[in-house]
Amino acid sequence: MNPEIYREYDIRGVIGEDIREDEYFILGRGFGTYFNQVGEKTIVVGRDCRLSSPRIRDEVTEGLINSGCNVIDIGIEIIKSYIERITGDVNINSGIKVGFDAGNGTAGPVGVEILQSLGCDLHDLYCDMDGSFPNHEPDPTVLGNMRDLITEVREQNLNVGIGVDGDGDRIGVVDSSGNIVFGDMLLLLFARDILHNHPGATIISEVKCSDRMYKDIEAHGGNPIMWKTGHSLIKSKMKETKALLAGEMSGHMFFADRYFGYDDAIYASCRLLEILSRTGKSLIELLADVPKSHTTPEIRVECPDSKKFQLVDRLKDEFSKQYKIIDVDGVRIVFDDGWGLVRASNTQPALVLRFEARSKERLEEIRTMVEKTIEKFG
């Protein structure tokens, strides 16, 4: 078993390369031993629709039972109370035209049922579960995976397009013109909505997000916190600060004002549709007053796991000699007219970069300076 599968906030690796099938049982028994030590005997096991999931579920379950745990297997079924909880919470005027692409992932069938129950004029793409993912990978942060949804929004004149990932905890959004709405701008909209009802609320995001978002939260009376990337780290910080909302560039959105504070892409989709329905405005109109800037998407640069954190530490020391930095997670170099970020990915052997500036020219200047420094020390 490759020890590098044990990441900051999950266990992640390539089946057959990083972990063998006969090792799933060992993982389950390890979990069970820990749960017994902390006094937890009954464990719930669920899975997604990937082709490898049934075997993993079976072996992990056997390991849990072998260690003395009681196991409740919920499979991939969504219980009726989940649907009732969401449809009872969200109010949407019927007729809003929505594109919904589940990429053949687990969230497809229940997403369709909920959105139709709420009265949406639904245009669904790839919402039948198929673990071979024949149309595209269910990852809405990759532009290529959103192309069919973009086409559907433009050709059918839809109000909005929504993509969700394979296990239903990340959301990607397309406006009525077919343009991608990045996660930080989506969080900005959710923050405005929550701050209208909860003035002074704490809103958490992460180091990859735009300065415009943090400033907008402050301007609307909120208390923004820039924190580390990672869904488990964000959830822990939410509990610590009693934040009502958090979100990441990757599309994890956490609502704790009317919901449970975990990342649920279907619920986030419904909250977005509620805003569009209540205001009668498009995403383009709702974001029209946000100052313009030039940004890059996340840029991933391959870097071995054994090297990436040490490299970021060296970059932190170097940049701090000349610039203001934020080092809550990696190093964010702060300029009067922009910023650049370098951090070590917690899930892949890579560095994650992102840049923002007021002009294209300045964006390229900042990016070039940072990338040359990485080359120098890398």
Buried (B, 14 or more C-beta within 10 A) or exposed (E): BEEEBEBBBEEBBEBEEBBEEEBBBBBBBBBBBEBBEEEEEEBEBBBBBBEBBBEBBBBBBBBBBEBEBEBEEEEBEBEEEBBEBBBEBBEBBEEBBBBBBBBBBBBBBBBBBBBBEBBBBBBBBBBEBBBEBEBBBBBBBBEEBBEBBBBBBBEEEBBBBBBBBBBBBBBBBBBBEBBBBBBBBBBBBBBBBBBEEBEEBBBBBBBBBBBBBBBBBEEBEBBBBBBBBBBBBBBBBBEEBEBBBBBBBBBBBBBBBEBEBBBBBBBBBBBBBBBBBEEEEBBEEBBEEBEEBBBBBBBEBEBEBEEBBEBBBBBBEBBEEEBEBBBBBBBBBEBEEBBBBBBBBBEBBBBBBBBBBBEEEBBBBBBEBBBEBBEEEB
